[in-house]
């Protein structure tokens, strides 16, 4: 009996080992088959340049990996058909900028809209690539006072899909490198309305859907955005984590911190790098450095931050010519420029034609201002923009954005032979620092 039990036990053990062996083989065969299938699925992406996979929830999203080279993103406003003495595409130095944003397209009926003359201008800008093959040309949508179409376009998935379809058509048919969204600003104008409360979310959804569509079509199109600099707008308008995830870089509009309005009837600096020692509370936030630190604290990666540098100034008319400091009472816009905006060559001419102009180099803010009589102007110089470029380099930010090429001295009227270039002295100064 014991012998029979022993034989039975040995037989069962033998059968159990065989079963375990078969199960182990089956397991490893299944693992092998799964690995082969995964390899076949992933293989198309192995040789795809500049692509990385990041995990978002339960999804795998392919995003174009940002190059680490510095960005010099230049806005170019399309000229009007009638006016003379404008910057035309063939007058742009193709070697100054890494990116040119042709501005501005509108949104009409939930689709991107450009006039025939704007399309002609875009095609002429694209000709600059014959001289600089690395130049990227984008179309910028929106801009100040040109944002009526955004709210209706982002309101639901179907409307956003219509817009994205029109974007793809434009980029594909005109061999453009990408799109820049300059919505000023999501959720601000309709903040109290129910629609406005969801615009921030809808803007984030738009960014994601554009990126996903680019990925789906295996296109390396660029997606950039223009962001507000003031924290009171940033807190309302943007999901920083979504911007980090979906855009190639963000052009931060670190200018227009001070300009004349009936609500702010006093002089101020257009784009101070730092706060003045006498500025506190809200006024101490209106400068480039505060904006950069704010975005970094909110989690925006330094490789996404492109700092805006204006090539124009702001003019004011003083109440009292003997009270001409920063924060002095102003009656309105200055006589130089148009509605307070002054192009750099016009500032040069004002200085040249008036021998008694007082120029003040503000030590704290690193930007100058000038005044003569009741005329007061905040502006930039090749030296002040070089200081900003050095700040960008030291903080290892992505680069500089210039608004705009049109307002720089593209004809050499200032007579500055800077870095072997008499034209575009401000952009040349920025490039010289960021290229080193």
LUMVEXKE-166127 format. One record per residue (C-alpha): x, y, z; chain. Coordinates in pm, 1 decimal, padded with zeros to 6 digits. Layout:
<sites>
((X; Y; Z); "A")
...
</sites>
This chain:
<sites>
((00000.0; 00000.0; 00000.0); "A")
((00273.3; 00243.7; 00094.8); "A")
((00458.7; 00148.8; -00219.5); "A")
((00153.4; 00221.2; -00433.6); "A")
((00105.1; 00557.9; -00262.7); "A")
((00469.2; 00638.0; -00318.1); "A")
((00445.4; 00553.3; -00690.2); "A")
((00129.1; 00759.2; -00718.7); "A")
((00294.2; 01054.9; -00548.6); "A")
((00599.6; 01037.9; -00773.0); "A")
((00376.8; 01020.5; -01081.0); "A")
((00177.5; 01328.2; -00969.8); "A")
((00494.7; 01521.3; -00898.5); "A")
((00622.8; 01433.6; -01242.3); "A")
((00297.8; 01547.8; -01405.4); "A")
((00303.9; 01867.9; -01200.6); "A")
((00659.4; 01948.7; -01317.1); "A")
((00554.5; 01889.8; -01678.5); "A")
((00256.8; 02122.9; -01637.1); "A")
((00476.3; 02388.6; -01476.2); "A")
((00726.7; 02357.1; -01758.0); "A")
((00455.4; 02390.3; -02022.1); "A")
((00307.1; 02691.8; -01842.2); "A")
((00650.9; 02855.5; -01817.3); "A")
((00718.0; 02800.4; -02185.7); "A")
((00378.4; 02937.8; -02277.5); "A")
((00441.6; 03245.4; -02058.5); "A")
((00778.9; 03322.1; -02214.4); "A")
((00648.0; 03264.2; -02566.7); "A")
((00366.8; 03511.2; -02497.6); "A")
((00613.2; 03764.5; -02360.4); "A")
((00831.8; 03721.0; -02669.0); "A")
((00535.8; 03769.8; -02904.0); "A")
((00425.9; 04083.8; -02714.4); "A")
((00779.3; 04225.7; -02731.4); "A")
((00796.6; 04160.3; -03106.9); "A")
((00462.1; 04331.7; -03158.2); "A")
((00567.5; 04629.4; -02947.5); "A")
((00891.8; 04654.9; -03143.8); "A")
((00698.1; 04656.6; -03472.0); "A")
((00466.3; 04928.1; -03338.9); "A")
((00745.5; 05145.5; -03197.7); "A")
((00988.2; 05093.3; -03488.4); "A")
((00848.4; 05379.6; -03703.7); "A")
((00928.1; 05626.4; -03427.6); "A")
((01283.7; 05508.7; -03361.0); "A")
((01422.6; 05688.3; -03664.4); "A")
((01195.5; 05990.8; -03634.8); "A")
((01419.3; 06291.8; -03558.6); "A")
((01365.4; 06524.2; -03262.8); "A")
((01070.5; 06327.5; -03120.8); "A")
((01015.9; 06230.5; -02760.5); "A")
((00729.5; 06050.4; -02588.8); "A")
((00577.5; 06194.8; -02274.5); "A")
((00304.1; 06043.0; -02066.1); "A")
((-00012.7; 06241.8; -02006.7); "A")
((-00268.2; 06051.1; -01804.5); "A")
((-00341.4; 05731.9; -01997.6); "A")
((-00213.6; 05873.0; -02325.3); "A")
((00120.8; 05873.6; -02502.4); "A")
((00174.9; 06203.8; -02674.8); "A")
((00451.6; 06262.9; -02925.4); "A")
((00590.1; 06613.2; -02911.7); "A")
((00855.8; 06780.8; -03116.3); "A")
((01160.7; 06810.8; -02897.0); "A")
((01274.7; 07167.7; -02863.9); "A")
((01620.5; 07242.2; -02991.0); "A")
((01843.1; 07399.7; -02731.0); "A")
((01974.6; 07672.0; -02959.5); "A")
((01872.6; 08026.5; -02869.3); "A")
((01559.5; 08168.8; -03025.2); "A")
((01539.7; 08516.3; -03175.9); "A")
((01171.4; 08541.4; -03261.3); "A")
((01087.2; 08850.6; -03465.4); "A")
((00737.8; 08980.3; -03532.2); "A")
((00687.3; 09132.4; -03873.4); "A")
((00369.4; 09332.0; -03931.2); "A")
((00246.5; 09294.0; -04286.5); "A")
((00255.8; 09631.4; -04462.8); "A")
((-00059.1; 09798.0; -04589.4); "A")
((-00118.4; 09808.6; -04962.8); "A")
((-00141.8; 10187.7; -04983.5); "A")
((00119.9; 10334.7; -04751.6); "A")
((00470.9; 10420.3; -04870.6); "A")
((00803.4; 10394.0; -04685.5); "A")
((00729.1; 10064.3; -04517.1); "A")
((00946.5; 09765.7; -04434.7); "A")
((00895.3; 09517.8; -04718.0); "A")
((00998.0; 09151.9; -04699.4); "A")
((01301.5; 09201.7; -04923.7); "A")
((01425.6; 09463.6; -04676.4); "A")
((01450.1; 09210.5; -04391.2); "A")
((01794.3; 09073.1; -04309.0); "A")
((01737.6; 08694.2; -04329.0); "A")
((02026.0; 08620.7; -04091.2); "A")
((01908.4; 08825.0; -03789.9); "A")
((01615.1; 08615.7; -03668.5); "A")
((01573.6; 08243.8; -03610.5); "A")
((01195.1; 08277.9; -03642.4); "A")
((00977.5; 08535.9; -03816.5); "A")
((00613.7; 08564.3; -03708.6); "A")
((00414.8; 08725.9; -03989.4); "A")
((00142.2; 08926.2; -03814.1); "A")
((-00154.2; 08921.1; -03791.7); "A")
((-00411.4; 08679.3; -03925.5); "A")
((-00771.3; 08708.2; -03805.2); "A")
((-01028.1; 08447.8; -03709.8); "A")
((-01351.2; 08481.4; -03907.7); "A")
((-01626.2; 08219.2; -03895.6); "A")
((-01400.6; 08003.9; -03677.8); "A")
((-01133.0; 07986.2; -03949.9); "A")
((-00798.0; 08152.8; -03992.0); "A")
((-00829.1; 08442.9; -04235.0); "A")
((-00569.2; 08632.7; -04435.8); "A")
((-00618.8; 08886.0; -04713.3); "A")
((-00474.8; 08819.2; -05056.8); "A")
((-00213.2; 09087.4; -04990.9); "A")
((-00112.2; 08917.4; -04664.8); "A")
((-00076.4; 08586.4; -04847.0); "A")
((00143.1; 08761.0; -05104.2); "A")
((00354.6; 08905.9; -04821.7); "A")
((00392.8; 08563.8; -04658.0); "A")
((00516.8; 08414.7; -04983.8); "A")
((00770.8; 08696.3; -05012.9); "A")
((00891.8; 08639.2; -04655.5); "A")
((00936.7; 08270.2; -04737.0); "A")
((01182.7; 08373.9; -05008.4); "A")
((01422.6; 08474.8; -04729.0); "A")
((01483.0; 08103.9; -04672.1); "A")
((01687.8; 08097.6; -04990.8); "A")
((01951.0; 08295.1; -04799.8); "A")
((01893.8; 08133.6; -04458.3); "A")
((01763.3; 07777.8; -04488.0); "A")
((01734.7; 07747.8; -04108.8); "A")
((01490.3; 08037.6; -04082.3); "A")
((01143.6; 07941.6; -03956.2); "A")
((00842.8; 08137.6; -04081.0); "A")
((00518.4; 08129.6; -03882.3); "A")
((00183.1; 08302.9; -03909.3); "A")
((00068.9; 08485.5; -03596.7); "A")
((-00304.2; 08490.4; -03526.4); "A")
((-00473.1; 08760.9; -03320.3); "A")
((-00275.6; 09050.9; -03180.6); "A")
((-00388.2; 09352.5; -02981.7); "A")
((-00741.9; 09458.1; -03072.6); "A")
((-00775.7; 09167.6; -03313.6); "A")
((-00911.1; 08891.7; -03090.8); "A")
((-01284.1; 08889.2; -03159.4); "A")
((-01282.2; 08546.7; -03324.1); "A")
((-01106.6; 08349.5; -03050.0); "A")
((-01395.6; 08321.6; -02804.3); "A")
((-01638.6; 08174.6; -03058.8); "A")
((-01370.6; 07948.3; -03203.5); "A")
((-01264.1; 07778.7; -02879.3); "A")
((-01614.1; 07734.2; -02737.5); "A")
((-01646.0; 07365.1; -02829.4); "A")
((-01462.3; 07079.9; -02997.8); "A")
((-01641.9; 07117.3; -03332.4); "A")
((-01551.7; 07487.7; -03358.0); "A")
((-01189.6; 07421.7; -03263.8); "A")
((-01173.6; 07142.8; -03521.1); "A")
((-01289.1; 07385.1; -03791.8); "A")
((-01009.9; 07626.1; -03696.1); "A")
((-00745.0; 07354.0; -03684.4); "A")
((-00849.4; 07230.4; -04026.4); "A")
((-00799.7; 07581.1; -04167.5); "A")
((-00459.2; 07607.9; -03996.9); "A")
((-00341.4; 07281.2; -04149.4); "A")
((-00457.2; 07393.6; -04491.9); "A")
((-00263.8; 07721.7; -04462.1); "A")
((00057.0; 07562.7; -04332.6); "A")
((00056.1; 07284.0; -04589.0); "A")
((-00029.8; 07491.8; -04896.0); "A")
((00218.4; 07771.3; -04823.1); "A")
((00506.8; 07562.2; -04682.1); "A")
((00498.7; 07746.7; -04349.3); "A")
((00676.0; 07620.0; -04038.1); "A")
((00404.8; 07676.6; -03780.8); "A")
((00150.3; 07896.0; -03611.1); "A")
((00172.7; 08150.6; -03330.8); "A")
((-00138.0; 08222.1; -03121.0); "A")
((-00157.3; 08577.3; -02984.6); "A")
((-00489.1; 08583.0; -02796.9); "A")
((-00510.1; 08893.5; -02576.3); "A")
((-00639.2; 08745.9; -02348.0); "A")
((-00832.9; 08426.7; -02266.5); "A")
((-01104.2; 08466.5; -01999.9); "A")
((-01029.5; 08835.0; -01935.7); "A")
((-01291.8; 09022.0; -02137.5); "A")
((-01572.8; 08779.2; -02051.2); "A")
((-01453.4; 08700.4; -01700.3); "A")
((-01796.3; 08744.8; -01539.2); "A")
((-01990.3; 08556.7; -01807.8); "A")
((-02026.2; 08178.4; -01800.4); "A")
((-01848.6; 08149.7; -02136.4); "A")
((-01558.3; 08357.1; -02009.3); "A")
((-01511.1; 08139.3; -01704.6); "A")
((-01432.7; 07841.7; -01929.2); "A")
((-01211.9; 08020.0; -02184.6); "A")
((-00896.0; 07932.6; -01996.0); "A")
((-00984.9; 07563.2; -02016.1); "A")
((-01089.4; 07595.4; -02379.0); "A")
((-00759.1; 07762.7; -02468.0); "A")
((-00570.6; 07472.1; -02310.6); "A")
((-00788.1; 07228.5; -02505.0); "A")
((-00709.5; 07417.3; -02825.3); "A")
((-00334.9; 07385.5; -02763.8); "A")
((-00367.2; 07013.7; -02699.5); "A")
((-00584.4; 06950.5; -03004.0); "A")
((-00351.4; 07142.5; -03235.5); "A")
((-00051.1; 06950.4; -03105.9); "A")
((-00228.4; 06615.6; -03132.0); "A")
((-00331.3; 06690.7; -03489.9); "A")
((00026.3; 06781.3; -03583.3); "A")
((00139.1; 06451.9; -03429.6); "A")
((-00133.1; 06252.2; -03599.1); "A")
((-00018.6; 06382.5; -03937.9); "A")
((00347.0; 06334.0; -03839.6); "A")
((00427.6; 06699.5; -03904.1); "A")
((00700.1; 06889.6; -03721.6); "A")
((00502.9; 07214.0; -03728.7); "A")
((00580.3; 07467.7; -03457.6); "A")
((00314.8; 07581.4; -03211.9); "A")
((00399.9; 07897.2; -03017.1); "A")
((00196.6; 08140.3; -02809.4); "A")
((00224.3; 08502.6; -02701.4); "A")
((00165.4; 08536.6; -02327.5); "A")
((00078.0; 08834.5; -02110.5); "A")
((00343.2; 08955.3; -01868.3); "A")
((00123.0; 09096.4; -01589.7); "A")
((00042.5; 08845.6; -01316.0); "A")
((-00316.0; 08966.0; -01277.9); "A")
((-00376.8; 08849.2; -01636.8); "A")
((-00162.6; 08535.5; -01619.1); "A")
((-00352.5; 08406.9; -01314.3); "A")
((-00683.0; 08431.2; -01502.6); "A")
((-00583.0; 08330.0; -01855.4); "A")
((-00338.8; 08038.6; -01857.3); "A")
((-00286.1; 07682.1; -01741.9); "A")
((00092.6; 07689.1; -01724.4); "A")
((00128.1; 07310.1; -01713.3); "A")
((-00062.2; 07281.5; -02042.7); "A")
((00154.8; 07547.5; -02205.5); "A")
((00462.1; 07358.8; -02087.4); "A")
((00325.6; 07040.3; -02238.4); "A")
((00202.9; 07148.0; -02580.4); "A")
((00386.4; 07458.0; -02709.2); "A")
((00738.0; 07477.3; -02847.0); "A")
((00800.3; 07808.3; -02671.4); "A")
((00611.8; 08108.4; -02535.3); "A")
((00676.2; 08467.8; -02641.5); "A")
((00623.3; 08663.6; -02319.6); "A")
((00510.4; 09021.5; -02391.1); "A")
((00733.5; 09195.7; -02138.3); "A")
((00655.7; 09546.1; -02260.9); "A")
((00372.8; 09799.4; -02238.3); "A")
((00413.2; 09792.8; -01860.9); "A")
((00350.7; 10168.3; -01865.7); "A")
((00182.8; 10385.6; -02128.2); "A")
((-00059.9; 10673.8; -02121.4); "A")
((-00429.7; 10609.3; -02062.8); "A")
((-00693.3; 10819.7; -01891.6); "A")
((-00666.6; 10573.4; -01601.9); "A")
((-00285.4; 10600.4; -01584.6); "A")
((-00210.8; 10968.7; -01659.3); "A")
((00154.8; 10962.9; -01560.7); "A")
((00488.4; 10878.1; -01718.1); "A")
((00639.9; 10532.1; -01694.7); "A")
((00891.1; 10298.7; -01854.8); "A")
((00779.9; 10074.0; -02137.5); "A")
((00995.1; 09769.7; -02054.1); "A")
((01203.6; 09805.8; -01736.4); "A")
((01431.6; 09510.2; -01668.7); "A")
((01407.5; 09551.3; -01290.0); "A")
((01191.2; 09747.4; -01048.3); "A")
((01310.0; 10082.8; -00914.3); "A")
((01404.9; 10094.8; -00546.3); "A")
((01112.1; 10327.0; -00478.5); "A")
((00851.4; 10093.1; -00634.4); "A")
((00645.1; 09869.7; -00408.5); "A")
((00340.8; 09641.2; -00419.1); "A")
((00177.9; 09630.0; -00764.5); "A")
((00419.8; 09876.4; -00926.4); "A")
((00709.9; 09652.4; -00824.9); "A")
((00562.4; 09372.0; -01039.2); "A")
((00571.3; 09571.1; -01362.9); "A")
((00911.5; 09470.9; -01494.3); "A")
((01079.0; 09191.5; -01689.5); "A")
((01252.6; 09024.6; -01396.0); "A")
((00935.7; 08993.3; -01187.8); "A")
((00753.0; 08837.9; -01483.1); "A")
((01029.9; 08584.1; -01545.0); "A")
((01049.5; 08481.3; -01180.5); "A")
((00669.7; 08457.3; -01165.4); "A")
((00653.6; 08223.1; -01463.8); "A")
((00939.1; 08010.2; -01329.7); "A")
((00763.8; 07983.1; -00993.2); "A")
((00444.1; 07873.9; -01169.5); "A")
((00639.9; 07595.7; -01337.6); "A")
((00703.2; 07725.9; -01687.9); "A")
((01027.5; 07567.4; -01800.8); "A")
((01309.7; 07808.1; -01881.4); "A")
((01348.9; 07635.9; -02219.6); "A")
((00998.2; 07762.9; -02306.6); "A")
((01047.7; 08127.0; -02201.4); "A")
((01123.5; 08376.2; -02479.1); "A")
((01145.6; 08731.3; -02343.9); "A")
((00980.0; 09013.1; -02535.6); "A")
((01191.3; 09318.5; -02615.3); "A")
((01026.2; 09620.5; -02778.0); "A")
((01187.3; 09812.0; -03060.5); "A")
((00943.4; 10098.5; -03005.7); "A")
((00896.9; 10348.5; -02723.1); "A")
((00606.0; 10526.1; -02554.5); "A")
((00565.8; 10903.4; -02555.7); "A")
((00382.6; 11129.8; -02309.9); "A")
((00299.4; 11499.6; -02284.1); "A")
((00397.8; 11632.9; -01943.6); "A")
((00169.5; 11853.1; -01735.8); "A")
((00473.9; 12045.9; -01615.9); "A")
((00801.4; 12044.8; -01808.6); "A")
((00989.2; 12102.3; -01483.2); "A")
((00844.3; 11785.2; -01332.2); "A")
((00990.3; 11528.0; -01570.1); "A")
((01076.2; 11221.5; -01366.0); "A")
((00922.8; 10873.9; -01379.9); "A")
((00565.9; 10888.3; -01252.5); "A")
((00518.9; 11255.5; -01339.2); "A")
((00165.8; 11373.7; -01433.7); "A")
((00089.0; 11355.8; -01806.3); "A")
((-00179.2; 11520.6; -02017.6); "A")
((-00180.0; 11263.0; -02295.6); "A")
((00029.3; 11106.0; -02569.1); "A")
((00341.7; 11282.6; -02684.5); "A")
((00374.8; 11462.7; -03015.1); "A")
((00641.1; 11219.1; -03136.2); "A")
((00503.0; 10900.3; -03287.0); "A")
((00143.9; 10788.2; -03327.7); "A")
((-00097.8; 10755.5; -03030.6); "A")
((00199.6; 10725.2; -02800.3); "A")
((00392.3; 10460.0; -02996.7); "A")
((00729.8; 10578.4; -03126.7); "A")
((00952.1; 10379.3; -03363.7); "A")
((01321.2; 10371.1; -03280.8); "A")
((01440.5; 10574.9; -03584.5); "A")
((01191.9; 10850.0; -03495.9); "A")
((01347.7; 10867.5; -03150.5); "A")
((01692.5; 10893.9; -03310.1); "A")
((01573.0; 11179.3; -03529.5); "A")
((01417.9; 11357.9; -03231.4); "A")
((01749.4; 11340.6; -03045.7); "A")
((01951.5; 11452.5; -03349.7); "A")
((01722.6; 11745.7; -03430.8); "A")
((01707.3; 11881.3; -03074.2); "A")
((02035.7; 11968.6; -02909.3); "A")
((01892.9; 12020.1; -02560.9); "A")
((01727.7; 11681.4; -02513.4); "A")
((01787.2; 11543.3; -02163.7); "A")
((01859.7; 11168.1; -02161.7); "A")
((01838.0; 10981.4; -01832.7); "A")
((01997.1; 10636.7; -01797.9); "A")
((01786.5; 10482.1; -01520.6); "A")
((02026.8; 10270.0; -01313.3); "A")
((01780.1; 10036.9; -01140.2); "A")
((01567.6; 09952.0; -01442.9); "A")
((01852.8; 09941.3; -01699.6); "A")
((01651.1; 10137.8; -01956.9); "A")
((01666.2; 10507.1; -02055.8); "A")
((01410.6; 10780.9; -02099.2); "A")
((01438.0; 11130.2; -02242.8); "A")
((01253.5; 11458.2; -02220.6); "A")
((01256.4; 11802.4; -02380.7); "A")
((00999.9; 12060.8; -02283.0); "A")
((00676.8; 11870.5; -02228.9); "A")
((00778.0; 11577.8; -02450.4); "A")
((00870.1; 11261.8; -02252.9); "A")
((00970.1; 10927.8; -02412.8); "A")
((01056.1; 10584.9; -02272.7); "A")
((01259.5; 10384.8; -02524.0); "A")
((01528.4; 10123.6; -02586.8); "A")
((01884.0; 10156.1; -02716.5); "A")
((02131.0; 09898.6; -02848.9); "A")
((02289.3; 09905.8; -02503.0); "A")
((01965.0; 09849.2; -02310.1); "A")
((01851.4; 09558.6; -02530.2); "A")
((02200.4; 09406.5; -02500.5); "A")
((02157.7; 09414.4; -02121.8); "A")
((01827.2; 09229.4; -02158.4); "A")
((01990.1; 08974.4; -02389.2); "A")
((02266.1; 08918.5; -02133.6); "A")
((01996.8; 08864.8; -01867.4); "A")
((01834.5; 08602.2; -02094.4); "A")
((02166.9; 08429.2; -02140.1); "A")
((02255.7; 08427.3; -01771.4); "A")
((01920.3; 08278.8; -01671.1); "A")
((01945.7; 08023.1; -01954.1); "A")
((01608.5; 08122.2; -02096.2); "A")
((01512.0; 08012.9; -02445.1); "A")
((01570.4; 08345.5; -02614.9); "A")
((01437.1; 08686.9; -02712.6); "A")
((01128.3; 08800.9; -02898.7); "A")
((01139.3; 09136.4; -03078.3); "A")
((00829.0; 09338.1; -03141.2); "A")
((00874.7; 09439.3; -03407.3); "A")
((01108.8; 09443.8; -03705.4); "A")
((00900.4; 09729.7; -03845.6); "A")
((00982.8; 09958.6; -03552.0); "A")
((01359.3; 09898.1; -03557.6); "A")
((01583.0; 10122.1; -03765.8); "A")
((01564.0; 09911.0; -04080.4); "A")
((01691.1; 10195.0; -04302.4); "A")
((01990.8; 10297.0; -04095.0); "A")
((01857.6; 10647.3; -04018.7); "A")
((02021.0; 10646.5; -03676.3); "A")
((02364.3; 10611.8; -03833.3); "A")
((02488.3; 10356.2; -03583.1); "A")
((02744.8; 10118.1; -03725.3); "A")
((02680.2; 09839.3; -03478.2); "A")
((02841.0; 09497.6; -03521.1); "A")
((02905.4; 09578.3; -03888.1); "A")
((02537.1; 09655.7; -03946.3); "A")
((02376.7; 09995.4; -03982.6); "A")
((02027.2; 09852.2; -04031.1); "A")
((01826.9; 09687.9; -03750.6); "A")
((02063.6; 09804.4; -03473.3); "A")
((01839.6; 09678.7; -03189.4); "A")
((01794.7; 09326.7; -03326.1); "A")
((02163.6; 09315.7; -03419.9); "A")
((02259.4; 09403.5; -03063.3); "A")
((02040.6; 09124.1; -02924.0); "A")
((02174.7; 08871.3; -03172.9); "A")
((02534.1; 08961.9; -03095.8); "A")
((02485.8; 08874.6; -02726.3); "A")
((02278.7; 08559.4; -02773.4); "A")
((02515.8; 08421.5; -03037.2); "A")
((02815.2; 08436.8; -02804.9); "A")
</sites>
